[in-house]
Amino acid sequence: MYQQTDKLNRIKALLCLQEKTGGELAKYLNCHPATVSIWCQNKRQPRLNKLAMIVKFLKVHPGDLMQGYVIRHKN
């Protein structure tokens, strides 16, 4: 079981690395910016369908969203 203090996703870090905002992500996902903020703070986690959309928006591997090291890909 996860505790509330555990950070499970790296959405905020990846947004910062790509110089994108939570507002831009919210617009892409067609959801409220407060929802994205809650995800970025790891208070709640997005559903799998939203995670898939986030991966597409950020153009990253799904594993990159999980806490840990960013996986580098050759293009």
Secondary structure, 3 states (H helix, E strand, C coil): CCCCCCCCECHHHHHHHCCCCHHHHHHHHCCCHHHHHHHHCCCCCCCHHHHHHHHHHHCCCHHHHECCCCCCCCC
